């Protein structure tokens, strides 16, 4: 539990690798908004995998 680093809402958080801010902890709503807006980077490609955001 903690505070979302984007909106400040208290509660459970998810890690997001933001394109400009780096790794931040955000709420589910902000994580979804970042994903939908293509504002996150992906570390899957670095380990040899692939995902839709890396293609």
CORNOR-V458109 format. One record per residue. RES is the residue in three letters. PHI is phi in whole degrees, 0 to 359 (none if undefined). OMEGA is omega in degrees with one decimal (none if undefined). NEAR is the number of other C-alpha atoms within 12 Angstrom. Layout:
res: [RES | RES]
phi: [PHI | PHI]
omega: [OMEGA | OMEGA]
near: [NEAR | NEAR]
This chain:
res: [UNK | UNK | UNK | UNK | UNK | UNK | UNK | UNK | UNK | UNK | UNK | UNK | UNK | UNK | UNK | UNK | UNK | UNK | UNK | UNK | UNK | UNK | UNK | UNK | UNK | UNK | UNK | UNK | UNK | UNK | UNK | UNK | UNK | UNK | UNK | UNK | UNK | UNK | UNK | UNK | UNK | UNK | UNK | UNK | UNK | UNK | UNK | UNK | UNK | UNK | UNK | UNK | UNK | UNK | UNK]
phi: [none | 171 | 252 | 296 | 284 | 256 | 255 | 85 | 292 | 279 | 143 | 289 | 228 | 239 | 277 | 231 | 260 | 290 | 299 | 258 | 265 | 79 | 283 | 225 | 254 | 227 | 285 | 302 | 297 | 293 | 299 | 297 | 295 | 296 | 296 | 298 | 270 | 55 | 257 | 246 | 264 | 233 | 264 | 297 | 300 | 291 | 262 | 96 | 269 | 212 | 211 | 301 | 283 | 265 | 277]
omega: [179.0 | -176.1 | 176.3 | -177.9 | 177.0 | -175.1 | 178.3 | -179.5 | 178.2 | 176.1 | 179.8 | -175.7 | 176.0 | 177.5 | 176.7 | 177.3 | -175.4 | -177.4 | -179.0 | -173.1 | -176.8 | -178.4 | 179.1 | 177.6 | -174.4 | 176.4 | -178.6 | -178.8 | 179.3 | 177.6 | 179.3 | 178.7 | 177.9 | -179.8 | -179.4 | -179.4 | -179.8 | -178.2 | -179.7 | 172.5 | -176.7 | 178.3 | 179.9 | -179.9 | -179.3 | -179.6 | 176.5 | 178.5 | 176.3 | 176.0 | -177.8 | -177.9 | -178.7 | -176.2 | none]
near: [12 | 18 | 19 | 23 | 25 | 25 | 19 | 16 | 18 | 17 | 17 | 19 | 24 | 24 | 26 | 31 | 22 | 26 | 17 | 13 | 17 | 17 | 20 | 25 | 29 | 33 | 26 | 23 | 22 | 28 | 28 | 18 | 18 | 26 | 22 | 12 | 14 | 19 | 21 | 26 | 26 | 25 | 19 | 15 | 14 | 11 | 9 | 10 | 13 | 13 | 14 | 12 | 17 | 15 | 10]
